[in-house]
Amino acid sequence: MPAEPAQRLTDQGALASGKTGPAGPVHVAIIMDGNGRWAKARGLPRTAGHKRGADAVKRVIKSAGNLGISYLTLFGFSSENWQRPESEVKDLFGLLRYYLENELAELHSNGIRLSVIGDRERLPPDTVALIEGAEARTAANTRMTLTIALSYGSRQEIVAGARKLARDCIEGTLKPEDIDEAAFGKSLFTADMPDPDLLIRTSGEQRISNFLLWQLAYTELVFTDTLWPDFGAAELEAAIATFRSRDRRYGAVSS
């Protein structure tokens, strides 16, 4: 896990606003939406939108690293996306394999740790092998943790976490009265990272769409009309500036 994220933000996290210090966000999550609409508006197949969306991923990873963000989590493929046409799903995983095969060296050289969360049992075996290899290769990197949510659904994650805790109780390794928010959080895919400070969703949609429901309890939400293939450094900085302008009270009263 990245060490001392607050200090790294102090050193690297100055934005165009000129703010310094550990203003955050430490963890940014993004629902990448609008690839299909971007392609349709240009008379192109949806595949072209996904390819341009992959370019946006590269831009945002670079920008997040430059801004001192310690954790970047991207919603790449939901559990509901399996309902899409088989040809589109095939193309999406083809892009993922290409990315893992051709971009991993750059991620690794930039000190980025890669993590994938979701139901791997539904993923193609060759994709799972690439993911496991990429995670192992980058495991010791500390500049930033890049998490990709694949075949991911938050309700399914919560149910799986509850089942795990129930099994622990049956096996006698956990008492029901010891289950609290911290214990439940440790049963989730995101146990080794802080909750997101900021969630960004592109393309004008204003839904969470079964993404990190537990983890987003006190996350600041920013919705932008920009389609994901057009999203870049300027849009990320604007979302962070919005985040920094807000008063995060966590249910308390401002001082």
C-alpha positions in Angstrom: 0.0 0.0 0.0 1.2 3.5 -0.7 3.0 4.9 2.4 2.2 8.3 4.0 -0.4 9.5 1.4 -0.9 12.8 3.2 2.7 13.8 3.0 2.8 12.8 -0.7 -0.1 15.1 -1.3 1.7 17.9 0.5 4.7 17.4 -1.8 3.0 16.7 -5.1 -0.7 17.6 -4.9 -0.7 21.3 -5.8 -3.4 22.0 -8.4 -4.1 25.0 -10.5 -5.9 26.5 -7.6 -2.5 26.9 -5.8 -3.6 25.1 -2.7 -1.0 23.2 -0.8 -1.0 20.8 2.1 -2.9 17.5 2.6 -6.2 18.9 1.1 -6.9 15.6 -0.7 -8.5 13.7 -2.2 -6.4 10.7 -1.3 -8.7 8.3 -3.1 -10.6 9.1 -6.3 -13.1 6.7 -7.8 -14.5 7.1 -11.3 -17.5 5.6 -13.1 -16.3 5.8 -16.7 -19.5 6.4 -18.8 -20.2 7.6 -22.3 -18.0 5.5 -24.6 -21.0 4.3 -26.7 -22.6 7.8 -26.9 -19.3 9.3 -28.0 -19.0 6.8 -30.8 -22.7 7.1 -31.8 -22.4 10.9 -32.1 -19.6 10.4 -34.6 -21.2 7.6 -36.6 -18.7 5.1 -35.3 -19.1 1.6 -33.9 -19.2 1.3 -30.1 -15.8 -0.4 -30.3 -14.3 2.9 -31.4 -15.7 4.5 -28.3 -14.2 1.9 -26.1 -10.8 2.3 -27.7 -10.9 6.1 -27.2 -12.1 5.4 -23.6 -8.9 3.3 -23.1 -6.9 6.3 -24.2 -8.7 8.4 -21.5 -7.8 5.8 -18.9 -4.1 6.3 -19.7 -4.5 10.1 -19.5 -6.2 10.0 -16.2 -3.8 7.6 -14.6 -0.9 9.9 -15.6 -2.8 13.0 -14.3 -3.7 11.3 -11.0 -0.1 10.4 -10.4 1.0 13.9 -11.2 -1.6 15.3 -8.7 -0.3 13.0 -5.9 -3.5 10.9 -5.7 -2.7 7.7 -3.8 -5.6 5.6 -4.9 -7.5 5.6 -8.2 -10.4 3.2 -8.6 -12.0 2.8 -12.1 -15.3 1.1 -12.8 -14.4 -0.9 -15.9 -17.0 -3.6 -16.3 -20.1 -4.2 -14.0 -21.8 -7.5 -13.2 -24.7 -6.1 -15.2 -22.5 -5.5 -18.3 -22.5 -9.2 -19.0 -26.0 -8.6 -20.5 -24.5 -6.6 -23.3 -24.1 -8.2 -26.8 -21.5 -10.9 -26.8 -19.5 -9.2 -29.5 -19.1 -6.0 -27.4 -18.1 -8.0 -24.3 -15.5 -9.8 -26.4 -14.1 -6.5 -27.7 -14.0 -5.1 -24.2 -12.0 -8.0 -22.8 -9.8 -7.8 -25.9 -9.0 -4.2 -25.0 -8.2 -5.2 -21.4 -5.8 -8.0 -22.5 -4.1 -5.6 -24.9 -3.7 -3.0 -22.1 -2.3 -5.6 -19.6 0.1 -6.9 -22.2 1.3 -3.5 -23.5 0.9 -0.9 -20.8 1.9 -2.9 -17.7 5.6 -2.1 -18.1 4.9 1.7 -18.0 2.6 1.3 -15.0 5.3 -0.6 -13.2 8.1 1.8 -14.1 6.0 4.7 -12.7 5.6 2.9 -9.4 1.9 2.1 -9.8 0.4 -1.0 -8.1 -2.4 -2.6 -10.0 -5.3 -4.3 -8.3 -8.5 -5.8 -9.8 -11.7 -6.3 -7.8 -14.8 -8.2 -8.8 -16.0 -11.8 -9.6 -13.1 -13.4 -11.3 -14.9 -16.7 -11.8 -16.8 -15.1 -14.7 -13.7 -13.7 -16.4 -12.0 -15.5 -19.3 -9.1 -17.7 -17.9 -6.5 -16.0 -20.0 -7.6 -12.7 -18.7 -7.4 -13.9 -15.1 -3.9 -15.2 -15.7 -2.8 -11.7 -17.0 -4.5 -10.0 -14.1 -2.7 -12.2 -11.5 0.6 -11.7 -13.3 0.2 -7.9 -13.4 -0.8 -7.8 -9.7 2.2 -9.9 -8.7 4.6 -7.8 -10.7 3.4 -4.5 -9.3 2.6 -5.6 -5.7 5.5 -3.7 -4.2 4.9 -0.4 -5.9 3.9 2.5 -3.6 3.4 5.6 -5.7 -0.3 4.9 -6.4 -2.7 2.0 -6.3 -4.8 1.7 -9.5 -7.8 -0.5 -8.9 -10.0 -1.7 -11.8 -13.4 -3.0 -11.0 -14.2 -5.9 -13.4 -17.3 -8.1 -13.3 -18.1 -6.0 -10.2 -21.3 -5.4 -8.4 -21.5 -3.8 -5.0 -24.6 -5.6 -3.8 -22.9 -8.9 -4.7 -19.7 -7.8 -2.9 -21.7 -7.0 0.3 -23.5 -10.3 0.2 -20.2 -12.1 -0.3 -18.8 -10.2 2.7 -21.8 -11.1 4.9 -21.4 -14.8 3.9 -17.7 -14.7 4.8 -18.5 -13.3 8.3 -21.2 -15.9 8.8 -18.8 -18.7 7.9 -16.3 -17.2 10.4 -18.9 -17.3 13.1 -19.9 -20.8 12.3 -16.3 -21.9 12.4 -15.8 -20.1 15.7 -13.1 -17.7 14.6 -15.5 -14.7 15.1 -18.2 -13.8 17.5 -21.4 -12.2 16.2 -21.1 -9.4 18.8 -17.6 -8.6 17.4 -19.0 -7.7 13.9 -18.9 -4.0 13.6 -18.3 -1.6 10.7 -14.6 -2.1 10.7 -15.0 -5.9 10.7 -17.5 -5.7 7.8 -15.2 -3.4 5.8 -12.4 -5.9 6.1 -14.6 -8.5 4.4 -14.9 -6.5 1.2 -12.7 -6.4 -1.8 -11.5 -2.9 -0.8 -10.2 -4.0 2.7 -6.7 -2.7 2.0 -7.6 0.8 0.9 -9.4 3.9 2.4 -12.9 4.7 1.3 -13.0 7.1 -1.7 -13.0 10.8 -0.9 -14.3 11.7 -4.4 -16.5 9.9 -6.9 -16.7 11.2 -10.4 -19.2 10.0 -13.0 -18.9 11.2 -16.6 -21.5 11.6 -19.4 -24.2 13.5 -17.4 -25.7 10.5 -15.7 -26.3 10.9 -11.9 -26.4 7.4 -10.5 -24.0 5.3 -8.5 -25.0 2.1 -10.5 -24.2 -0.5 -7.9 -20.6 0.8 -7.4 -18.9 0.8 -4.0 -22.2 1.3 -2.1 -20.7 0.6 1.3 -17.5 2.6 0.6 -19.2 5.7 -0.7 -21.1 6.5 2.5 -19.4 9.9 3.0 -17.8 10.3 -0.5 -18.2 13.6 -2.3 -20.0 13.1 -5.7 -19.2 15.1 -8.8 -21.1 14.5 -12.0 -19.9 15.9 -15.3 -21.5 16.1 -18.8 -18.1 15.2 -20.4 -18.2 11.8 -22.1 -15.4 9.5 -20.9 -13.4 9.5 -24.1 -13.1 13.3 -23.8 -12.1 13.2 -20.1 -8.6 14.3 -19.2 -6.3 16.2 -16.9 -8.4 19.5 -17.1 -11.6 17.7 -16.2 -9.9 15.7 -13.4 -8.5 18.9 -11.9 -11.9 20.7 -12.2 -13.5 17.8 -10.3 -10.9 17.9 -7.6 -11.2 21.7 -7.3 -15.0 21.2 -6.7 -14.2 18.6 -4.1 -11.8 21.0 -2.3 -14.4 23.7 -2.3 -16.8 21.5 -0.2 -17.2 21.4 3.6 -17.0 17.7 4.6 -18.7 17.4 7.9 -19.4 13.7 8.2 -22.7 14.4 9.9 -21.3 16.9 12.3 -21.5 20.7 12.3 -19.0 23.0 10.7 -16.5 24.5 13.2 
